[in-house]
C-alpha cells in the first residue's frame, strides 16, 4: 500500500456512512457476445445514480464539512446531485450554480437530494458562464469551491471504485474500461490499480464529440476543444482536468477510444431492452467500447471490468436516443427529394417503397416552384439492405434525391 492507496482506503471506509459498495456483476449476455468474462461495476446504483457522490463526499470530508461550512459548485448534472446529497449528510450549506437551460428534471432531483441544505442558482445560457458566476460567488462569500474532477480529494474519492472492485473479485481484472469526461475517475482508478494491480491494462472511452483526453495526449498537455457535442452530457468536456491529466499523461493515444454518439444510443437501447439496465449516455460509454475492443482482438478469453458511471437518464430523451440508434443501425434515413410537380409523381415514388419501408416524416420544404418541389422524407425500415435497395430504385427511376442522414448541418436544422 502507498500513501495514496491508504488515503483511498480511508475514503472508502468513510463512504460507508452513505452507501454500501456498488455491485460488481458478471454480465452473461455481454460475456457470451464477446467470448470473454465481462463484469459491470454498477456506479449507476449509488444513492445519486452516479459515482460523482464519491468525490464530492471525500472532498467535503477533508474540508471538515459541517454546520457553518459553505460549499459551491457549478454543474448541470451528476456533480450537482452528489454535492447536494453530501451537503445534506454533513449539515453543510451548499450553493449550486446551474445553467438556465438545465432540464427541470435535473434541477428537481438536485433539490430533492439537497433539501434545505442547498440553494440552486440558475444563471448563464452556457456552462462557461455558469462556472465563472460560481467561482466569483465563491470568492465573494469565502466559500469552498468543489470542482467535479480537478481536485486531489475528488480524485481520491473516485479511486474508491478501484478498491471496491478488487475486493469484489477473485484476482485482478485483465482490463478495466473507463469513461472519461474531466478525467477524475480515470485518474483515481488508474493510480490505485497501478499500485495494487500493476498488470491490469486500461482502455479510456470518450464520446467522439468530446475527446479531450485524446487531444491532450496528442498535444502533450491539456487543450481546449473548439466544439463539443453535448449529447453525452456527463462526459462532454472541452478540456481535460490538469490534475487528472498529470496522472493520465503516461498513457498513449492508442489507449483511448472515441465512440460515436449514435452508436452509444444503440447501446443504451440494447442494455435497456436486454438487461433492464437504465444508463445515461456517459454511463454506457464503457460498454459501447467493447465493440471496438472485440474488433481489435482484445477481449476473447479475458476478464474485463466496465465501469457503468451513471444512470441519470431522463426518459423524455428516449425518442431522441431511439432515433440516433436507428440511424446508426442504418434502419432510418432522411432524404431531400426533388419531386416533379405533376399528377402521379408522388404515387410513383410511393410505388418504389418496399413492404417493410415506412414513411416516418413527409414535409414540403419548397413547393412554390413550377416544375419541382423539395420534400423532406424520413423512412424507417427493418434492415439496412432495404434502404440501400430503395436508393438504387430511386436512381433507376430518375428521381433527384439527396441522403442527408449523415449531414450534421442539415440534420441540425431540418431534422
N, C-alpha and C positions, 0 to 999 in steps of 0.2 A: 504493500500500500504506500502511496505517496501522500504528500500533504494535500494535494488536490483531491484524491480519492477519499482521504479521511474526511475532508470537508463535505464532499458529496454524500458520504455515508451519514454524517450528522444531519445534513439537509433532508435526506430521505427519512431518517428517524423522526424529525420534526414534522414532516408532511403527514405522518400517520395520524396526527391530530385532526386532519381534514378528510383523508380518504385512504382506503387500503390500496395496495399496489394494483395497477390496472392489469387486466388479464393478458396473458400471452397464450394465444390459441393456435393450435395447428389447424390449418385450413385444408381439408381433404380435397375440395374442389380444385383449388389452385395447385396443390401438390400433384394431383393426378394430371392436370392440364399441362404442367411443365416438367413432369417426371422428376420432381425434386421434393424436398422436405420444407414446405413453406409455412412460416409462422407469422401471425399478425400480433403486434403489440398494440393493444386497443386503447390508445390515448383518447379516442372518441368517447370513452366511458368514464372519464373523470367527472366530478360534480358540475364542471362548466363545459364538458364535452370537448375539451382540448387540453394539450399539455401546457398551455400558457400559464395555468394556475401554479405550476411548479416554480417557474422563475419569479413570478410576482410575489408569491408567498416567501420564497427564500430571501429575496432582496429586502422585503419588508421586515422579515425576522432579523436580518443583520442590522437593519436600521433601528432596531428596538422599537418596533411599532407598538402602539398602544394609545389609550386616550390622550389627546393632545397632539399626537403626531398627524402630519398633513402630507398626503402623497398626491401627486399629479401625474397624469399620463395622457397621451394622445393616441387614440385608436378608434377604428371603426368596427372592431370585431372581437376576436378572441382575447387579446391582451386586455381590453377594457373589461371584459367579463371576469377575467382572472383577477385583476386589480380590485374590482368591486367586491368579489367574493372574499378576498383576503382582507380588505378593509373591514368588512362586517365581522370577520372572525377576530381580528385584533382589536376591534372597537376604535379603529383609527378613522380619521376624516379623509375622504378621497374626493378629488375633483377630476372628472373625466371629460376631456375635450373630444368631441366627435364632429366630423363634417356635417354640415346641414343636410347633405344628400344621403346620409346614413339611413338605410331602411328602418322603418318603425319597429320591426321585429327585433332587430339587434339593440335598439335603444331600450325597448321594453325589457328584454332579457337582462341587460346590464343593470337596469333599475331594480329588477327583482332580486338579482344576486347581491346587490349592494344595500338595498333597503334605505334606511335613514342615514346610513354611514356615508353615502356618496351623493354628489351633485353632478349632474350631467350638463355640460355647456356645449351647445350646438353652434359652431362657428366655422366659416370658410366653406367654399364650394369644393376645394381640393385639399388633399391631406397635408401638403406642404404648408398651406395657410393655417390649418388647424394645429399643426406641430409648432409653428412659430408662436401662435397665440398661447399655447400651453406652456412653452418654455419661458415666454415673457411673464406670464402669470406666476410661474414657479419662483422666478427671481423676486417679483414684487411681494409675494407672500412669505418668502423664506421657507418654502416647502421643499419636499424631496421629489425630484423628477424620476419616474420609473420608465426606463427605456424597455421596449419589448425584447431587445436582443443584445444591445451594445452595452452590457453591464456585466462585470465579473460574477456577481452573485446571481444574476438571472441565468447566466451560462451554467453556473454551479447547480442551480435548481433543475435546469433542463437535463443535466447529466444524470440525475437520479433515474431517468428512464433506463440508462445502461446498467446500473447496479441492479435494478429490478429484473431486467430480462436475464441477466447472468444467474441470479438466484432462482429464476423460474425454469432454467434449462439444465439438462444434464450435459455439461460441457459448453464451450463457447460456440457460437454460430460461425459458419464459414464466411458469411457475408451479411452485412446489415445495410438495408436500403433506406435512406433518409431523405425526407423532403427538405428543401431549402428555400427560405424566404430571406429573412435578415441574417440567418446563419447561427443563431444561438443554440438551437437544438443540436445541429450538426457539430458545432464546436465542442459542446459539452460531452456528447456521446463519444465522439472520436477520441477525445483526450482521455476519457475514463477507460474506454476499451483498449486504447493504446497502452495503458498501464497494466490492465488486468487480463487482457486477451490479445496479445500483440499479433497473433496470426490471423485474426479476423480482418477481412477486407471490407471496403466500403464502396457504395455507389450513392452519389448525390443526385437528386432529381429536382429539376426546376421546370416551371412552365415555359414553353417556348417564348411567350410574350413577356418574360421577366427573368431572363437568365443572367442575373447579376453576378453569381459566383463564377460562372464560366468566363464572363467578361473580365472579372478581376484576376483570375488565374492566368489568362492570356496576356493581360497588361502588366502583371506583377504587382498590382496594387488595386484597391477598390476604385471603381469608376462608376459614374452615374449614367444609366441608360437614358437615351434621348426620349424613349417612348416605352410605356408599359401597358400591356393588355391586362385589364383589371378583372377578367373573368375568374381567375384563380385568386380571389381577393386575399386569402390567407397566406399566399406566398408570392404575390406580385409586388416585389420590392425593387425599386430602381437602383439601389446601391447596397451592397453587402455591408454589414457592420464592420467597423475597424477592428474591434476586439475578436469577433468570430473569425475574420479573415486572417488574423495573426496565427490562429490555430490551424486554419484550413489551407494556408498557403503552401504547406508541404505536399499537397496533393496535386495531381496532374489534371489538365482539362479533360483527359480521356476518362477520368473517374466521374465526370459529370454528364448527365443525360438531360437534354431539353425535350420535353414531350409536348405534343400539340394539344391545345385546349379542347378541340373537338373530340379527340380520342379519349381524353380524360373524362369527358361526358359519357362516352360509351362505357367506361369502366365504372362510373357511378351507377349507371343503369344496371350493369351486369351484377354488381355487388348487392344492389337493392333487390333485384328480381331473383337471383340465385341464392344468395346468402341471407337476405333480410337485414343487411348491414347498411345503415344510413351514413354516408360520408359526404362531407363538403368537398369542393374541388381540390383544395390543398390536402385534405385527408386521403384522397385517392391517388395522389402522385406516386407513392412508392409502389403500390400495387400495379398501377398502369405501366411503370417502367419494367415490370417483369417481362413484357412482350419483347423489349429490346434486349434485355439480358439473355433471354432464351435464344433470340436470333444470333447472338454472339457466342452461343455455346457455353454460357457462364452459370447455368442453373442445374443442369442434369446431375442428379446424384448428390447435390449439395444441400446443406441446411442453411436456409436464408430467413432472416427476420425482416419484415416490412413494418415500419412504424406508421400506423394509421393516425395521423396527427390531430384530426378533428372531425367532429360530426355535426357542426352547427350549420345544417343545411336548411335553408328557407324553401319550403315546398312550393311557394309561389314561383320559384325559379325552375320548377320541373319542366314546364313546356319548353323553355329555352334549352335546358340540358338535353331533353329528348330530341329537339331539333338539331342540335350540334352533333349528337350521337348518330342520328340518321345520315347527316351529311358526311360524317367521317366514314360510315359504313358503305357509302355510295347508294343509299336507299332513298335519298331525296335530292333533287336538283332543282335549280331555278334557271329559267331561260327568259331572254327577251326575244320575242318572236315578232318579226315584221309580217303582219297579217294583211293580205290583199283586201282592199275594201270593195268586195263584190259578193253577191249572194252565193252561198255554198262554201266559201273559203273556210269558215270555222268548222263546218261539217267535215270537210276534207282533213283538217288537222285532227279532229277527234277520231276519225277513222284510222289514224295511224297509231293510236294508243293500243297497248296490249291489254289482255284481260285482267292483269294484276296492276295496271297503272291507274293511279287515282289523282285527279286534279285537286291539289290542296289549296291552290290560290290562282285566281284569274283576275287581272286588273289591267284595264286600258291605261297606258301611260300617256299616249297621244293618239287621238283619233280624229283630229281636225284635218289631217292631210287628205287630199283627194284620192290618192292611189293606195296608200298603205297606212296602217295604224300599228303603233308599237304596243305590245302586250307583255306584261309580266306574268309568267306562268310558273307555278310550283307544282312539281309532280313527285308523288310518293309511290314506291313500288316494293316488291318483296325480294328482289335480287338485283345486285348491281348490273348484271348482264342485261336486264330488261331496259335499263336506261341507256346502255351502250347501243343496243339494237334500235331503240327509238331514235337516237341521234343519227344512226345510219339511214333509217327510213325517212327522216326529215330531209336529209341531204339528197336522197334519190328523188323525193317528191318535189324538190326545188324550193323548199321553204328557206327563207333567210332568217337565221336564228343565231343567238349567242348564249353560251353557257356562262352564267355569272356566279355560279355557286362558290368558286374559289376566289372571286374578285373582292378583296376586303373593302375597297372604297365603295363600289356599287352595292355590295351587300349591306353595308352600314346604313346607306341612305334609302335603299329600296326594300330591304328585307327586314 
